[in-house]
Amino acid sequence: MIRKLLKSVREYKAASIKAPVYVSLEVVMEVIIPLLMAELIDKGINVGGSEGMAVTLKMGLALLFSSLLSLAFGALAGKYAATASAGFAKNLRRDMYVHVQDFSFANIDRFSTAGLVTRMTTDVTNVQNTYQMVIRTAFRSPFMLLFSLIAAFFVDRKLSLVFLIFIPILGLGLYLISSNAHPIFERVFKTYDKLNGVVQENLHGIRVVKAFVREDHETKKFTSISQRIFDFFVKAEKILSFNHPLMNLCMYGCMLLISWFGAKAVVACGGDAALGLSTGELTSLFTYTMQILSSLMMVSMIFVMLVISRASMVRIAEVLDEVPEIANPENPVTEVKDGSIRFDGVTFRYNSHSEKPALDNVSLEIHSGETIGILGGTGSSKSTLVQLIPRLYDATQGSVQVGGLDVRQYDLTALRDAVSFVLQKNELFSGTISENLRWGNGDATDEEVQNAAKLAQAHDFITSFPDGYDTHIEQGGTNVSGGQKQRLCIARALLKKPKILILDDSTSAVDTATDAAIRKAFREEIPDTTKLIIAQRIGSVMDADRIIVMDEGKVSAMGTHEELLQSSHIYREVYESQTKGGEDE
């Protein structure tokens, strides 16, 4: 998992190496300073006179130089650690985002939208902070611990044995704290997903919330999940709160024992270093005690950060490890010959655990240039059928062919460029109308954009806006009506000049006259394009070349409007229910 994440360091490897190098140099300077202090006290201040003054001046300059070097190395270490961690986070977000773009619909179904947002924001920030701490503090603390222990043993071996008593106690305590806190943080981040989901859902449907006066209900829902996060954090922090008292216990225990035995040793030898422990050496031991135990304190902080970020790292790795179910073949075909479509014994399940397939042994053939209507009740798998054509999903059994070849033989970009899909849920992006339409073809001229809009019956309402095609569209198209949004999405699809055009219930929000005008424009202007029209209204498909009637994942019937009135009871019931009272569309 860690190796997987570290691949995102890339161009920041140099900064990641420089940071610990400068940290180690900073530590060396900080370990030398107490030794210089001991020399200054024992051979300078305690000696006195001109000889002592000369030593004091010499040691003072050495201390100043060492301090300045320590400061410079520390600043450089901080600079490179910040650069490396920020760059790592940038690459990690980008790698996740790019990888998600390759996901099939089946892959996306495994992750909630809120979960992906949390992974790219909160989780990456946790990993970034931990990485910065690791390449700086995690190197500094072991170096400081090691060098200070060596220096302390060099000063007095017997007194330094005190450290060997408290270090195992602190290590065991940190292990118990982290192992108990980690499972709670895992639950915290899963709850964060739910919180983001509630916020996203509320903001997306804020008009519905206000229309039904459900603000209090939404507030209670948000507060409930927020309270759960609070409770989890309090529980985890209660465990982590033992960290500081444990640290203080070990630190003051060491100080007490060193003070007790060190004072006895200094008194016994009269402060003469030649006879035992000097005053300066005891002072340096106090400094090393603080350095050793503060480095252990930093290790404990790193443990806390690792405990928090471990759950984040697992969640990020889950996204990066997810293998896209749909990928290009080794030698893909890059050109779609025509818009013919063939389903040969196609069975499809959304996941392997489904007892009943969404599509069950579907076989049908559509000729290039045909207009095909698709009708069926809710849950009859109309959308599922057409989503197999551009390989948004792959058939579980059987094959789907476009232009005479299995869709799995095509380059994905070439196939999807040849198949324009207007989804059931229309999405527009923030930007101008012109920019939204050019999603279909970034190189389209103004004339081509306008022609596509005219075919989709969108030109008139676009030109009625003060800014025309430069009118700004809010995110999600919230400042245009449902019918206008549908027509803009159809125009965007037409700009691709596809061989196959799929409209998944994409005219449900337009009036019948506009719907008829769109179908008429299709017949007259793009006769060679294969058109698949999923609709709820009989009037939207009754003039199609053939109509497919879906029922429970199977093709119940197929034929013209007149043929189906005679042969399909499902079609006839729908027709009669929609034309009851003589209101024939």
Backbone torsions as a table, in degrees:
resi	resn	phi	psi	omega
1	MET	NA	-49.0	-178.9
2	ILE	-64.7	-40.5	178.6
3	ARG	-61.9	-37.1	178.6
4	LYS	-62.9	-44.5	-178.5
5	LEU	-70.0	-37.1	-176.4
6	LEU	-68.0	-13.8	174.9
7	LYS	-62.7	-20.9	-178.9
8	SER	-81.5	-3.1	178.3
9	VAL	-68.5	-46.4	175.4
10	ARG	42.3	-112.1	-172.0
11	GLU	-68.0	-5.3	179.8
12	TYR	-101.1	17.1	177.7
13	LYS	-63.9	-42.0	-178.4
14	ALA	-60.2	-46.7	178.5
15	ALA	-63.4	-35.7	180.0
16	SER	-68.2	-26.1	178.5
17	ILE	-86.1	-39.3	-178.5
18	LYS	-64.2	-37.4	-177.8
19	ALA	-57.3	-54.3	179.5
20	PRO	-67.0	-28.2	177.5
21	VAL	-63.5	-48.4	179.4
22	TYR	-68.2	-31.8	176.4
23	VAL	-62.8	-43.9	-179.2
24	SER	-64.5	-38.0	176.9
25	LEU	-66.5	-37.8	176.5
26	GLU	-61.7	-42.1	-179.7
27	VAL	-64.4	-42.0	179.2
28	VAL	-57.6	-44.1	179.1
29	MET	-63.2	-41.3	-177.5
30	GLU	-69.6	-29.4	178.1
31	VAL	-76.9	-31.7	179.2
32	ILE	-70.3	-34.1	-174.6
33	ILE	-56.1	-46.8	178.3
34	PRO	-60.9	-34.4	177.4
35	LEU	-65.2	-40.9	177.2
36	LEU	-65.7	-37.5	176.8
37	MET	-61.4	-41.9	179.3
38	ALA	-61.8	-43.2	178.1
39	GLU	-62.8	-42.1	-178.8
40	LEU	-62.1	-41.2	-178.7
41	ILE	-72.3	-48.5	-172.7
42	ASP	-74.4	-41.0	-173.2
43	LYS	-105.8	-5.5	179.6
44	GLY	-113.6	-72.3	-175.1
45	ILE	-64.1	-45.9	-177.4
46	ASN	-69.3	-31.2	-178.2
47	VAL	-76.5	-44.0	178.8
48	GLY	72.1	-173.4	179.0
49	GLY	68.7	-170.3	-178.5
50	SER	-68.1	-37.6	179.2
51	GLU	-64.1	-44.5	178.3
52	GLY	-65.6	-36.7	180.0
53	MET	-65.3	-39.4	179.7
54	ALA	-63.7	-42.5	178.0
55	VAL	-65.4	-41.4	179.6
56	THR	-60.3	-44.7	179.3
57	LEU	-64.3	-43.0	-179.5
58	LYS	-64.3	-47.3	-179.3
59	MET	-68.6	-34.0	178.0
60	GLY	-62.8	-43.7	177.8
61	LEU	-65.5	-38.8	178.1
62	ALA	-64.1	-39.9	177.7
63	LEU	-63.9	-42.3	179.7
64	LEU	-63.1	-44.9	-179.7
65	PHE	-64.3	-43.3	179.0
66	SER	-64.1	-38.6	179.5
67	SER	-65.6	-42.2	179.4
68	LEU	-65.2	-40.3	177.0
69	LEU	-63.6	-43.0	178.4
70	SER	-60.2	-42.4	178.4
71	LEU	-62.0	-44.9	-178.7
72	ALA	-64.9	-45.2	179.6
73	PHE	-64.4	-38.5	179.0
74	GLY	-64.8	-41.1	179.0
75	ALA	-64.3	-43.8	179.2
76	LEU	-65.2	-39.7	178.2
77	ALA	-62.1	-43.1	178.5
78	GLY	-63.0	-41.6	179.9
79	LYS	-61.3	-50.3	-177.1
80	TYR	-70.6	-32.5	177.5
81	ALA	-66.1	-41.7	178.8
82	ALA	-65.3	-43.2	179.5
83	THR	-62.9	-45.9	-177.1
84	ALA	-65.9	-43.1	-177.1
85	SER	-69.7	-41.6	178.6
86	ALA	-65.8	-40.0	178.1
87	GLY	-67.1	-39.6	177.2
88	PHE	-60.6	-44.6	179.2
89	ALA	-64.2	-40.5	178.5
90	LYS	-60.1	-48.4	179.8
91	ASN	-65.3	-37.6	-178.5
92	LEU	-64.9	-43.7	177.2
93	ARG	-61.9	-44.5	-178.7
94	ARG	-64.2	-43.1	-179.7
95	ASP	-62.3	-40.7	177.5
96	MET	-64.5	-45.7	-176.8
97	TYR	-63.2	-45.9	179.7
98	VAL	-63.9	-40.0	-179.4
99	HIS	-65.1	-39.0	179.0
100	VAL	-63.9	-32.5	179.3
101	GLN	-62.4	-25.0	179.8
102	ASP	-87.9	-4.9	-178.5
103	PHE	-67.2	144.2	168.3
104	SER	-80.7	172.6	176.1
105	PHE	-59.7	-34.6	-180.0
106	ALA	-64.5	-40.0	176.7
107	ASN	-64.5	-43.9	-178.2
108	ILE	-63.5	-34.5	-179.7
109	ASP	-61.0	-23.6	-177.5
110	ARG	-79.0	-17.6	-179.4
111	PHE	-120.6	134.9	174.7
112	SER	-75.2	154.1	177.8
113	THR	-59.7	-44.4	179.5
114	ALA	-62.1	-37.7	179.0
115	GLY	-63.5	-40.7	178.2
116	LEU	-67.5	-38.4	178.1
117	VAL	-63.7	-43.9	179.0
118	THR	-62.4	-41.2	-179.6
119	ARG	-63.0	-38.9	-176.6
120	MET	-82.7	-10.3	-179.0
121	THR	-115.9	-81.0	-175.2
122	THR	-59.5	-47.1	-176.4
123	ASP	-65.6	-43.4	179.8
124	VAL	-65.6	-38.1	177.9
125	THR	-63.0	-40.9	176.5
126	ASN	-60.9	-44.5	179.8
127	VAL	-65.9	-39.3	178.4
128	GLN	-60.1	-47.8	-179.7
129	ASN	-62.9	-39.6	179.3
130	THR	-67.3	-41.2	-179.6
131	TYR	-62.7	-42.8	178.6
132	GLN	-61.7	-41.8	-179.9
133	MET	-67.8	-36.3	-178.3
134	VAL	-66.9	-49.9	-174.2
135	ILE	-74.6	-11.6	176.4
136	ARG	-111.5	-67.0	-174.2
137	THR	-71.8	-38.0	-177.2
138	ALA	-68.1	-23.6	173.1
139	PHE	-86.3	-37.7	-177.8
140	ARG	-63.4	-45.9	-174.6
141	SER	-63.3	-49.7	178.0
142	PRO	-62.9	-39.5	178.3
143	PHE	-62.7	-46.1	179.8
144	MET	-62.2	-42.9	179.1
145	LEU	-61.5	-47.0	-177.2
146	LEU	-66.8	-52.1	-176.5
147	PHE	-65.4	-38.3	179.9
148	SER	-67.7	-38.9	176.7
149	LEU	-62.9	-43.3	179.0
150	ILE	-61.8	-45.4	-179.8
151	ALA	-64.8	-39.8	179.3
152	ALA	-64.3	-42.0	176.8
153	PHE	-65.8	-32.7	178.1
154	PHE	-66.3	-36.2	-179.9
155	VAL	-74.0	-50.9	-179.5
156	ASP	-157.0	111.7	-175.5
157	ARG	-67.2	-41.9	-175.2
158	LYS	-65.0	-48.2	-179.5
159	LEU	-65.3	-29.7	-178.1
160	SER	-70.3	-15.9	177.5
161	LEU	-65.0	-19.8	177.5
162	VAL	-57.5	-37.7	-178.9
163	PHE	-62.8	-34.0	-177.7
164	LEU	-70.9	-14.2	176.5
165	ILE	-80.9	-43.8	-171.0
166	PHE	-89.2	-25.7	-178.1
167	ILE	-62.1	-46.8	177.2
168	PRO	-62.4	-36.5	178.4
169	ILE	-61.8	-45.4	-179.3
170	LEU	-66.3	-41.9	-179.7
171	GLY	-61.8	-44.7	179.1
172	LEU	-63.4	-42.2	179.6
173	GLY	-62.2	-42.2	179.5
174	LEU	-64.2	-38.7	179.3
175	TYR	-63.3	-44.6	-179.6
176	LEU	-65.1	-39.2	179.6
177	ILE	-64.4	-48.9	-176.0
178	SER	-67.7	-38.6	-177.5
179	SER	-68.3	-26.9	178.4
180	ASN	-86.5	-27.4	-177.1
181	ALA	-83.5	-30.1	-173.8
182	HIS	-58.3	-47.4	-179.4
183	PRO	-59.4	-30.7	-179.9
184	ILE	-69.3	-41.1	179.2
185	PHE	-66.0	-31.0	175.1
186	GLU	-61.0	-41.9	178.7
187	ARG	-68.8	-31.8	179.1
188	VAL	-60.0	-47.0	-173.9
189	PHE	-74.2	-28.9	173.2
190	LYS	-66.7	-36.1	177.7
191	THR	-71.2	-32.1	174.6
192	TYR	-58.6	-39.4	177.4
193	ASP	-57.1	-44.9	-179.3
194	LYS	-65.7	-39.0	179.3
195	LEU	-62.8	-46.5	178.1
196	ASN	-62.6	-36.2	178.7
197	GLY	-63.8	-42.1	179.0
198	VAL	-64.3	-44.4	179.9
199	VAL	-62.8	-47.0	-178.9
200	GLN	-62.1	-45.0	-179.8
201	GLU	-63.5	-41.2	-178.6
202	ASN	-66.4	-45.3	-178.5
203	LEU	-67.7	-37.3	-180.0
204	HIS	-67.8	-35.7	-177.0
205	GLY	-109.6	30.8	-174.2
206	ILE	-60.9	-31.6	179.6
207	ARG	-67.2	-39.4	177.8
208	VAL	-67.4	-41.0	179.2
209	VAL	-58.0	-45.6	-178.6
210	LYS	-71.6	-36.4	-179.2
211	ALA	-63.6	-34.3	-179.1
212	PHE	-99.8	8.3	178.3
213	VAL	51.7	53.3	-177.4
214	ARG	-110.0	23.7	-178.8
215	GLU	-60.1	-42.9	-179.3
216	ASP	-63.5	-40.0	179.1
217	HIS	-62.8	-45.4	-179.6
218	GLU	-66.0	-38.2	178.3
219	THR	-63.7	-42.3	178.4
220	LYS	-63.8	-40.0	-179.9
221	LYS	-63.8	-44.3	178.8
222	PHE	-64.1	-45.4	-178.1
223	THR	-62.0	-37.5	-179.3
224	SER	-62.8	-46.6	-179.3
225	ILE	-70.2	-39.3	177.4
226	SER	-61.3	-38.1	178.3
227	GLN	-65.2	-37.9	178.4
228	ARG	-63.1	-41.8	177.0
229	ILE	-62.1	-43.4	177.6
230	PHE	-58.0	-46.9	-178.4
231	ASP	-62.8	-41.4	178.9
232	PHE	-63.6	-44.3	-179.1
233	PHE	-64.8	-41.1	178.4
234	VAL	-61.3	-42.9	-179.9
235	LYS	-62.8	-44.4	180.0
236	ALA	-67.4	-42.7	-178.5
237	GLU	-66.8	-29.4	175.7
238	LYS	-61.1	-40.0	177.9
239	ILE	-69.2	-45.2	-178.3
240	LEU	-67.9	-21.7	-178.6
241	SER	-64.6	-19.5	176.8
242	PHE	-71.9	-14.6	-177.1
243	ASN	-60.4	-50.8	-176.0
244	HIS	-67.4	-47.5	177.0
245	PRO	-59.3	-38.4	178.1
246	LEU	-62.7	-41.4	179.1
247	MET	-62.8	-45.4	179.8
248	ASN	-64.0	-38.5	178.1
249	LEU	-58.0	-48.7	-179.3
250	CYS	-67.1	-41.0	-177.6
251	MET	-65.1	-50.5	-177.1
252	TYR	-73.2	-27.5	173.8
253	GLY	-62.7	-45.3	177.5
254	CYS	-62.6	-46.2	-178.5
255	MET	-61.0	-41.5	-178.3
256	LEU	-64.3	-48.0	-178.4
257	LEU	-66.0	-42.3	179.5
258	ILE	-65.8	-39.9	178.1
259	SER	-62.1	-43.6	-177.3
260	TRP	-65.8	-56.6	-177.5
261	PHE	-72.9	-33.2	179.8
262	GLY	-68.1	-41.9	178.5
263	ALA	-61.8	-41.5	177.4
264	LYS	-60.9	-42.0	-178.7
265	ALA	-67.1	-38.0	-179.8
266	VAL	-67.4	-44.0	179.9
267	VAL	-64.5	-39.6	-177.1
268	ALA	-62.8	-36.2	-177.3
269	CYS	-102.5	3.3	177.7
270	GLY	69.7	22.1	178.0
271	GLY	78.7	9.1	-179.9
272	ASP	-91.2	120.0	-177.1
273	ALA	-63.7	-28.4	-178.7
274	ALA	-69.4	-27.6	-178.5
275	LEU	-93.9	-17.2	-178.0
276	GLY	175.0	-122.8	-176.4
277	LEU	-100.4	127.0	179.6
278	SER	-91.6	168.8	178.7
279	THR	-63.4	-42.3	179.9
280	GLY	-63.5	-40.4	179.5
281	GLU	-67.0	-37.5	177.1
282	LEU	-64.3	-39.0	177.6
283	THR	-62.4	-41.9	179.5
284	SER	-66.7	-33.5	177.7
285	LEU	-65.7	-37.6	175.4
286	PHE	-61.4	-42.5	179.5
287	THR	-63.8	-43.1	179.2
288	TYR	-66.4	-33.2	175.9
289	THR	-61.1	-45.5	179.2
290	MET	-63.6	-40.5	-179.3
291	GLN	-66.7	-43.5	-178.9
292	ILE	-64.2	-47.4	-176.2
293	LEU	-75.9	-30.6	174.8
294	SER	-68.9	-33.9	176.3
295	SER	-67.1	-36.5	174.7
296	LEU	-66.6	-35.5	176.7
297	MET	-62.6	-41.9	178.1
298	MET	-66.3	-36.4	175.8
299	VAL	-61.7	-39.7	179.1
300	SER	-65.3	-37.4	176.8
301	MET	-65.1	-38.3	177.1
302	ILE	-63.8	-39.4	176.7
303	PHE	-59.3	-43.2	179.3
304	VAL	-61.8	-46.5	179.4
305	MET	-62.3	-39.9	179.1
306	LEU	-67.3	-37.3	177.7
307	VAL	-61.2	-45.4	-178.9
308	ILE	-68.0	-44.2	-172.6
309	SER	-82.9	-16.2	-179.5
310	ARG	-59.6	-43.6	177.5
311	ALA	-61.9	-39.3	178.7
312	SER	-65.1	-41.5	-179.6
313	MET	-63.1	-40.2	178.4
314	VAL	-61.9	-43.1	-177.3
315	ARG	-67.8	-38.6	177.1
316	ILE	-67.1	-42.7	179.6
317	ALA	-62.4	-32.0	177.5
318	GLU	-60.3	-40.0	178.7
319	VAL	-69.7	-47.1	-177.8
320	LEU	-67.4	-28.9	-179.7
321	ASP	-83.2	-14.7	-179.7
322	GLU	-64.3	122.0	-178.5
323	VAL	-90.2	120.2	177.9
324	PRO	-55.9	127.2	-177.4
325	GLU	-72.1	-22.6	-178.7
326	ILE	-117.0	122.3	-179.2
327	ALA	-143.5	164.8	178.9
328	ASN	-68.1	144.8	172.6
329	PRO	-71.3	173.8	-176.8
330	GLU	-64.0	-45.2	179.3
331	ASN	-122.9	79.1	-172.5
332	PRO	-73.2	149.5	173.6
333	VAL	-82.2	131.8	-171.8
334	THR	-106.7	6.5	179.4
335	GLU	-138.9	130.6	177.2
336	VAL	-94.2	120.8	-172.2
337	LYS	-65.9	-48.6	-178.8
338	ASP	-154.7	-174.7	-175.9
339	GLY	-97.0	21.6	177.7
340	SER	-72.2	146.2	-176.7
341	ILE	-133.4	139.0	178.7
342	ARG	-140.2	126.1	172.3
343	PHE	-104.0	121.6	-176.3
344	ASP	-119.5	98.0	178.0
345	GLY	57.9	44.1	-173.5
346	VAL	-82.5	124.1	170.8
347	THR	-121.5	138.5	-177.7
348	PHE	-139.8	132.9	172.5
349	ARG	-121.8	139.5	178.8
350	TYR	-69.3	-29.6	172.3
351	ASN	-152.5	162.8	-173.8
352	SER	-66.6	-16.2	-177.7
353	HIS	-88.4	-7.1	-178.2
354	SER	-67.6	127.8	178.5
355	GLU	-72.2	-40.3	-176.8
356	LYS	-112.1	130.6	180.0
357	PRO	-70.8	149.5	175.9
358	ALA	-70.8	-37.3	173.8
359	LEU	-123.0	136.2	-174.0
360	ASP	-126.2	102.9	173.0
361	ASN	52.0	55.7	-179.7
362	VAL	-87.0	127.7	175.2
363	SER	-132.7	124.9	176.6
364	LEU	-161.8	161.0	-178.9
365	GLU	-133.8	133.1	-179.5
366	ILE	-123.3	128.9	-178.4
367	HIS	-83.4	153.5	179.9
368	SER	-62.4	133.6	179.1
369	GLY	89.7	-8.6	179.7
370	GLU	-70.8	152.5	170.0
371	THR	-106.9	117.9	-174.8
372	ILE	-116.4	125.1	173.1
373	GLY	-93.5	145.8	178.9
374	ILE	-129.0	119.6	180.0
375	LEU	-121.1	157.6	176.5
376	GLY	165.7	160.3	179.8
377	GLY	-72.5	173.4	176.9
378	THR	-62.0	131.7	-179.8
379	GLY	82.8	12.0	179.5
380	SER	-86.6	3.0	175.0
381	SER	74.0	32.8	176.0
382	LYS	-64.5	-48.4	-179.1
383	SER	-66.3	-38.7	179.0
384	THR	-59.6	-41.2	-179.3
385	LEU	-57.0	-51.0	-174.6
386	VAL	-76.6	-22.8	179.4
387	GLN	-69.8	-17.0	177.0
388	LEU	-76.5	-20.3	-175.1
389	ILE	-67.4	-48.9	177.3
390	PRO	-89.3	15.4	179.8
391	ARG	61.5	41.0	168.8
392	LEU	-71.0	-30.4	167.1
393	TYR	-132.1	160.2	173.2
394	ASP	-107.1	143.6	178.2
395	ALA	-61.4	139.4	176.3
396	THR	-72.4	-41.3	175.3
397	GLN	-137.1	156.6	180.0
398	GLY	80.2	-169.1	-177.2
399	SER	-141.9	150.5	172.7
400	VAL	-114.1	125.8	-177.7
401	GLN	-115.7	139.5	174.9
402	VAL	-129.2	129.6	-178.5
403	GLY	61.8	28.5	177.4
404	GLY	85.1	-1.8	-179.7
405	LEU	-123.9	148.9	175.5
406	ASP	-60.1	135.3	-177.4
407	VAL	-60.4	-22.2	179.9
408	ARG	-75.1	-7.1	176.8
409	GLN	-90.3	-12.6	-175.2
410	TYR	-88.0	153.1	164.7
411	ASP	-65.2	132.1	-174.1
412	LEU	-59.0	-41.1	-179.5
413	THR	-64.9	-43.4	-179.7
414	ALA	-64.1	-42.6	-179.6
415	LEU	-64.2	-47.3	-175.8
416	ARG	-74.8	-22.3	171.5
417	ASP	-70.8	-28.4	-179.4
418	ALA	-85.6	-12.8	-178.6
419	VAL	-120.2	110.9	176.4
420	SER	-93.0	131.4	-173.9
421	PHE	-124.1	119.0	171.5
422	VAL	-100.4	106.0	-172.1
423	LEU	-70.7	160.7	179.4
424	GLN	-60.2	-39.3	176.2
425	LYS	-99.6	106.9	-176.3
426	ASN	-75.5	134.5	179.0
427	GLU	-125.1	128.3	170.5
428	LEU	-116.5	155.0	-176.0
429	PHE	-113.5	156.5	180.0
430	SER	-62.6	134.2	-175.7
431	GLY	145.5	-175.0	179.7
432	THR	-78.8	165.4	176.0
433	ILE	-59.7	-42.6	-179.8
434	SER	-60.2	-43.3	179.7
435	GLU	-65.1	-38.3	178.1
436	ASN	-65.3	-41.9	-179.3
437	LEU	-68.0	-33.6	-178.1
438	ARG	-75.6	0.1	168.3
439	TRP	-59.9	-31.5	179.0
440	GLY	-72.0	-31.1	-179.5
441	ASN	-160.0	102.2	-176.1
442	GLY	-63.6	-22.2	-177.6
443	ASP	-99.1	8.1	-176.8
444	ALA	-64.5	141.3	176.4
445	THR	-78.2	167.6	178.2
446	ASP	-61.1	-36.8	179.6
447	GLU	-64.8	-42.2	178.7
448	GLU	-65.7	-38.4	177.9
449	VAL	-62.0	-44.7	-179.1
450	GLN	-67.6	-37.9	178.6
451	ASN	-63.7	-42.5	178.2
452	ALA	-63.3	-40.7	178.7
453	ALA	-64.9	-37.0	178.4
454	LYS	-66.5	-41.1	178.1
455	LEU	-61.2	-36.7	-178.6
456	ALA	-87.4	7.5	179.7
457	GLN	59.6	35.2	-178.8
458	ALA	-108.6	-14.4	-173.1
459	HIS	-61.1	-42.2	-175.0
460	ASP	-63.5	-47.1	-178.1
461	PHE	-73.0	-28.1	177.2
462	ILE	-65.6	-45.7	-178.7
463	THR	-71.1	-15.2	177.1
464	SER	-76.3	-17.6	176.1
465	PHE	-74.2	146.7	-179.7
466	PRO	-55.3	-37.7	-177.9
467	ASP	-98.6	5.1	176.9
468	GLY	55.0	-127.2	-177.3
469	TYR	-72.4	-10.0	176.5
470	ASP	-94.8	8.8	177.3
471	THR	-63.0	133.4	-177.9
472	HIS	-79.0	132.8	176.1
473	ILE	-102.9	128.1	176.3
474	GLU	-72.5	161.8	179.4
475	GLN	-57.1	127.9	-179.0
476	GLY	83.0	-0.4	179.0
477	GLY	69.6	35.9	-175.5
478	THR	-72.9	-15.0	-178.8
479	ASN	-99.4	15.1	170.9
480	VAL	-128.4	159.1	-177.9
481	SER	-75.3	168.6	179.3
482	GLY	-60.9	-42.3	179.0
483	GLY	-66.5	-39.6	177.5
484	GLN	-65.5	-40.6	178.4
485	LYS	-61.3	-43.6	179.8
486	GLN	-61.4	-43.6	-178.6
487	ARG	-67.7	-35.0	176.2
488	LEU	-65.7	-38.9	178.6
489	CYS	-67.6	-36.0	176.9
490	ILE	-66.4	-43.4	178.2
491	ALA	-61.7	-39.9	178.2
492	ARG	-61.2	-41.8	178.9
493	ALA	-67.2	-38.1	-178.6
494	LEU	-67.8	-28.4	-179.5
495	LEU	-63.6	-21.4	177.9
496	LYS	-72.6	-12.7	-175.4
497	LYS	50.1	59.7	-172.3
498	PRO	-79.7	163.2	172.3
499	LYS	-85.1	-25.0	177.9
500	ILE	-130.9	129.5	177.7
501	LEU	-117.8	122.9	-179.2
502	ILE	-114.8	122.1	176.1
503	LEU	-112.2	106.9	-177.8
504	ASP	-92.8	88.9	-178.8
505	ASP	52.3	45.9	-170.0
506	SER	-95.2	4.8	176.4
507	THR	-124.3	20.7	-176.3
508	SER	-67.4	-25.4	-176.1
509	ALA	-97.0	2.0	179.0
510	VAL	-101.8	156.5	179.4
511	ASP	-72.2	165.0	-174.4
512	THR	-64.2	-33.2	180.0
513	ALA	-66.4	-44.2	178.6
514	THR	-66.4	-39.8	177.3
515	ASP	-58.3	-45.5	179.4
516	ALA	-64.7	-38.5	179.3
517	ALA	-65.0	-38.6	178.4
518	ILE	-64.4	-44.8	-179.3
519	ARG	-66.2	-36.0	177.8
520	LYS	-65.1	-43.0	178.5
521	ALA	-63.0	-37.6	177.4
522	PHE	-61.1	-47.1	-178.1
523	ARG	-62.1	-39.4	-173.1
524	GLU	-85.7	-36.0	-170.8
525	GLU	-99.2	-28.5	-179.2
526	ILE	-130.8	61.1	-176.0
527	PRO	-67.8	-25.1	-176.9
528	ASP	-85.6	-7.0	179.9
529	THR	-87.5	130.8	175.4
530	THR	-73.0	127.2	-175.1
531	LYS	-119.9	122.5	176.4
532	LEU	-111.6	119.4	-175.0
533	ILE	-119.4	108.8	173.2
534	ILE	-87.4	129.2	-176.4
535	ALA	-148.6	158.7	173.3
536	GLN	-96.9	-23.3	-177.8
537	ARG	-94.1	129.4	175.8
538	ILE	-56.7	-38.6	-177.9
539	GLY	-61.7	-22.3	-178.8
540	SER	-78.5	-16.6	-175.3
541	VAL	-129.4	-4.9	-172.1
542	MET	-65.4	-22.8	178.1
543	ASP	-96.8	11.5	176.9
544	ALA	-70.1	158.7	178.9
545	ASP	-61.3	-42.4	175.2
546	ARG	-146.4	156.1	179.8
547	ILE	-125.1	132.1	176.2
548	ILE	-100.0	129.2	176.3
549	VAL	-106.2	118.0	-179.1
550	MET	-99.0	143.9	177.1
551	ASP	-152.3	114.9	177.8
552	GLU	53.0	47.3	174.5
553	GLY	78.6	9.1	179.8
554	LYS	-126.4	157.2	173.6
555	VAL	-81.6	106.4	-178.4
556	SER	-75.3	-38.7	-179.4
557	ALA	-160.9	159.7	178.2
558	MET	-151.9	132.2	179.8
559	GLY	169.7	-170.9	176.6
560	THR	-78.1	172.6	179.4
561	HIS	-56.7	-47.7	-178.0
562	GLU	-66.0	-40.6	-179.4
563	GLU	-64.6	-41.2	-177.6
564	LEU	-70.9	-29.8	175.8
565	LEU	-62.6	-29.7	180.0
566	GLN	-87.1	-35.7	-168.4
567	SER	-105.4	-20.0	-174.0
568	SER	-117.1	114.4	179.1
569	HIS	-69.0	-30.9	178.1
570	ILE	-63.9	-48.1	-179.5
571	TYR	-63.3	-41.7	-177.8
572	ARG	-65.2	-38.9	178.9
573	GLU	-65.5	-41.6	178.6
574	VAL	-64.2	-43.6	-179.0
575	TYR	-61.7	-46.5	-177.6
576	GLU	-67.2	-35.5	179.9
577	SER	-69.4	-30.5	-178.5
578	GLN	-87.9	-16.5	-179.1
579	THR	-113.3	14.2	-178.2
580	LYS	-59.7	137.2	179.5
581	GLY	82.6	11.2	177.1
582	GLY	82.9	7.9	-179.9
583	GLU	-87.4	64.5	-177.8
584	ASP	-75.1	126.9	-178.7
585	GLU	-71.3	NA	NA
